[in-house]
Amino acid sequence: MKKWVWFILVAILTILTGCVGSGVGSGGASGLRISGEDVAAVGGFLDLRAHGGNKYTFSASGGSFIHQDKDRAVWQAPMSPGNYIIRVESGGKTVTKTVTVVDAPARITAWSLVNDGIGGKDARITIRNTSARAITAVRIQIAMWNNFGERVTYFGEYLFRGEASDTYIAPGAEKTFLWSLYWASGVTNIAPWVVEVAFEDGTAWKLYN
């Protein structure tokens, strides 16, 4: 192959390689993207994280952002099911993410932090059974932050994951649970949501696939 033909091929490949993945919202040259689940429960929360920029601005077509710490944000879903657009801007670039808000068979109606008596905190969470079947187990997730607005981890994870098994919540009834957050140092505020429910008839519901 002649040298000039080889140089042309190399130039074409270089141009094509530079073009792959370009474009807003595709994780291209800027690398800007949003990670997190694609579904949320009505009125529940969703933990999102931005990547590929410096300073981030989060916005949405519905619901509201109740907390942001650098690249992480907690979004509270609206009370109406449907598809909502999450946006993040950084350095003049914008990317979007579609989140589907769905009805859930169990809803958290109240939550608070209480002292556990040994220097830590417990999350007191009340869950209402909004379905027509008895609930026998639930799983939750909790986003946590401290008095300075910084996200708090639990054993290195930015989300606390709790489970209540061998329980019973009748249809339309509520039950209050305590989850220990002792190892989440300095936590002063939380945002909890239900991610899985088991029913008395042996079936289950999951927020995430």
Backbone torsions as a table, in degrees:
resi	resn	phi	psi	omega
1	MET	NA	136.6	-179.6
2	LYS	-69.8	150.7	-175.9
3	LYS	-60.3	-39.7	-176.4
4	TRP	-67.5	-32.4	177.2
5	VAL	-67.5	-41.9	179.1
6	TRP	-61.4	-42.8	179.6
7	PHE	-63.5	-38.6	178.9
8	ILE	-64.5	-44.0	179.5
9	LEU	-62.3	-43.4	178.8
10	VAL	-61.9	-41.5	179.8
11	ALA	-64.0	-41.9	179.5
12	ILE	-62.9	-46.2	179.5
13	LEU	-60.8	-39.4	179.4
14	THR	-63.5	-42.4	179.6
15	ILE	-64.7	-45.1	-179.2
16	LEU	-63.3	-41.9	179.8
17	THR	-62.3	-38.8	179.4
18	GLY	-69.6	-23.5	-177.9
19	CYS	-87.5	-20.0	-176.4
20	VAL	-63.2	129.6	176.2
21	GLY	81.5	5.6	178.9
22	SER	-75.6	160.4	179.5
23	GLY	115.7	146.2	-179.1
24	VAL	-66.6	133.4	174.4
25	GLY	83.8	0.8	-177.7
26	SER	-108.0	7.1	-178.6
27	GLY	71.0	39.0	-174.3
28	GLY	-85.7	-132.8	-172.8
29	ALA	-56.8	-38.9	-179.7
30	SER	-75.8	-25.8	-177.0
31	GLY	73.4	8.2	-177.0
32	LEU	-69.9	131.0	-179.9
33	ARG	-158.5	168.5	178.4
34	ILE	-124.1	128.9	175.3
35	SER	-111.4	155.6	-177.3
36	GLY	143.4	172.9	-178.3
37	GLU	-69.7	158.7	-179.6
38	ASP	-98.9	7.2	-178.4
39	VAL	-141.7	148.1	176.9
40	ALA	-143.4	156.3	177.9
41	ALA	-86.7	153.5	177.4
42	VAL	-53.3	124.6	179.3
43	GLY	71.8	-0.6	-177.9
44	GLY	-86.4	-171.4	-176.2
45	PHE	-116.9	161.1	179.8
46	LEU	-144.2	130.1	179.3
47	ASP	-92.9	122.9	-178.0
48	LEU	-123.9	153.4	178.3
49	ARG	-138.9	136.7	176.8
50	ALA	-97.4	151.3	-179.4
51	HIS	-138.0	147.8	168.4
52	GLY	94.0	11.1	178.9
53	GLY	-138.8	-159.3	178.3
54	ASN	-117.1	-82.0	175.6
55	LYS	-92.5	134.5	-174.7
56	TYR	-116.7	143.6	173.0
57	THR	-121.4	117.1	179.6
58	PHE	-97.1	142.8	173.7
59	SER	-150.8	167.7	-177.3
60	ALA	-152.3	158.8	179.4
61	SER	-80.9	-5.7	178.1
62	GLY	-166.2	170.1	-177.4
63	GLY	68.8	-160.4	-178.7
64	SER	-156.7	153.2	174.5
65	PHE	-91.8	116.6	-176.4
66	ILE	-92.1	-13.4	-179.3
67	HIS	-161.4	143.9	172.1
68	GLN	-143.9	134.2	175.3
69	ASP	-132.6	98.5	-179.2
70	LYS	59.1	-109.8	-174.5
71	ASP	-93.1	-0.1	-178.4
72	ARG	-112.0	141.4	179.6
73	ALA	-141.2	147.8	177.1
74	VAL	-111.8	119.0	-178.3
75	TRP	-104.6	132.5	173.4
76	GLN	-97.9	121.7	-177.7
77	ALA	-69.8	152.4	176.9
78	PRO	-71.0	172.5	-177.8
79	MET	-86.2	1.4	179.5
80	SER	-114.3	128.8	176.6
81	PRO	-61.7	155.9	178.8
82	GLY	148.4	-176.0	178.4
83	ASN	-99.9	132.6	-178.7
84	TYR	-127.9	148.1	-176.8
85	ILE	-102.4	124.5	172.9
86	ILE	-99.1	134.1	178.9
87	ARG	-123.3	146.6	171.3
88	VAL	-135.6	135.3	179.8
89	GLU	-118.2	142.2	176.9
90	SER	-160.4	125.1	176.2
91	GLY	58.9	36.0	178.8
92	GLY	82.8	-2.4	178.2
93	LYS	-102.2	149.0	178.2
94	THR	-134.0	134.5	172.9
95	VAL	-127.8	158.4	-178.6
96	THR	-128.9	159.0	177.9
97	LYS	-143.9	131.6	178.8
98	THR	-92.8	127.6	178.7
99	VAL	-118.7	128.5	178.3
100	THR	-93.8	123.2	179.2
101	VAL	-97.8	127.4	-173.9
102	VAL	-125.9	159.1	171.7
103	ASP	-71.1	147.0	178.8
104	ALA	-123.3	148.5	-179.9
105	PRO	-76.4	-9.6	177.9
106	ALA	-139.9	135.5	-177.1
107	ARG	-129.7	137.2	175.5
108	ILE	-80.5	119.8	-175.9
109	THR	-101.7	-18.8	179.2
110	ALA	-157.2	147.5	176.1
111	TRP	-154.7	151.3	179.1
112	SER	-160.9	166.4	174.6
113	LEU	-106.6	135.7	177.9
114	VAL	-130.7	149.9	177.6
115	ASN	-67.7	137.6	-179.2
116	ASP	-90.2	-2.0	177.9
117	GLY	87.0	-5.9	-179.6
118	ILE	-128.2	23.2	175.6
119	GLY	96.9	2.8	179.6
120	GLY	-120.6	-166.1	-179.6
121	LYS	-125.8	147.4	169.5
122	ASP	-111.8	144.6	173.5
123	ALA	-94.4	117.5	176.7
124	ARG	-97.0	114.8	-171.6
125	ILE	-128.4	128.7	177.7
126	THR	-104.3	128.0	-177.2
127	ILE	-117.5	130.7	177.6
128	ARG	-105.7	133.8	175.1
129	ASN	-82.8	108.2	-178.9
130	THR	-95.8	5.4	-178.7
131	SER	-98.1	179.8	178.7
132	ALA	-98.9	9.6	-179.6
133	ARG	-123.7	150.8	179.2
134	ALA	-71.4	139.7	179.0
135	ILE	-99.2	134.1	-179.0
136	THR	-114.5	-9.3	177.4
137	ALA	-162.7	148.1	177.1
138	VAL	-139.0	152.0	171.3
139	ARG	-124.6	140.4	-178.7
140	ILE	-129.3	165.8	168.9
141	GLN	-130.4	149.1	-178.6
142	ILE	-134.6	125.3	168.5
143	ALA	-89.9	140.2	-172.9
144	MET	-132.9	146.4	172.0
145	TRP	-147.0	165.3	-175.3
146	ASN	-101.8	-173.8	-175.3
147	ASN	-67.4	-17.3	178.0
148	PHE	-92.1	1.0	-178.8
149	GLY	84.3	7.0	-179.7
150	GLU	-86.2	140.2	177.0
151	ARG	-65.8	140.3	-178.7
152	VAL	-108.2	140.9	179.2
153	THR	-103.2	160.5	175.5
154	TYR	-125.4	107.9	-173.7
155	PHE	51.6	43.1	176.3
156	GLY	85.1	-5.2	-179.5
157	GLU	-102.8	139.1	-179.6
158	TYR	-78.7	-5.6	175.7
159	LEU	-125.5	132.4	170.7
160	PHE	-83.2	136.8	178.5
161	ARG	-119.3	120.5	-177.8
162	GLY	-123.4	155.5	-180.0
163	GLU	-138.7	139.8	172.9
164	ALA	-123.8	106.4	-179.9
165	SER	-106.1	168.4	-179.7
166	ASP	53.0	41.8	177.4
167	THR	-112.8	179.5	178.3
168	TYR	-151.7	120.2	175.0
169	ILE	-126.8	112.0	-178.6
170	ALA	-69.6	158.4	177.3
171	PRO	-55.6	129.7	180.0
172	GLY	81.1	-6.6	-177.4
173	ALA	-93.2	166.6	177.1
174	GLU	-122.5	154.4	175.0
175	LYS	-144.7	141.7	-178.8
176	THR	-106.1	135.1	-177.7
177	PHE	-122.7	157.6	173.0
178	LEU	-119.6	126.9	174.0
179	TRP	-118.5	130.4	-178.9
180	SER	-76.9	126.7	175.0
181	LEU	-111.7	30.8	-174.2
182	TYR	-53.0	-39.1	-175.6
183	TRP	-87.1	2.9	174.1
184	ALA	-94.2	89.9	-170.7
185	SER	-66.8	125.5	173.3
186	GLY	80.4	9.3	-177.1
187	VAL	-64.7	132.6	178.7
188	THR	-126.9	-9.8	180.0
189	ASN	-151.2	149.6	-176.4
190	ILE	-140.1	159.5	172.1
191	ALA	-136.0	105.1	-176.5
192	PRO	-103.8	152.4	174.1
193	TRP	-151.0	154.5	-179.6
194	VAL	-86.2	133.6	179.9
195	VAL	-116.5	-17.1	-178.7
196	GLU	-156.4	144.4	-179.5
197	VAL	-138.4	136.8	172.6
198	ALA	-110.5	138.8	-177.7
199	PHE	-105.9	161.5	-178.7
200	GLU	-62.6	-26.8	-179.1
201	ASP	-82.9	4.1	176.6
202	GLY	93.9	-4.4	178.1
203	THR	-88.9	171.3	-178.4
204	ALA	-145.6	157.6	175.2
205	TRP	-125.2	136.5	178.2
206	LYS	-126.8	134.3	175.5
207	LEU	-71.8	-39.7	-179.4
208	TYR	-108.3	144.2	176.7
209	ASN	-75.3	NA	NA
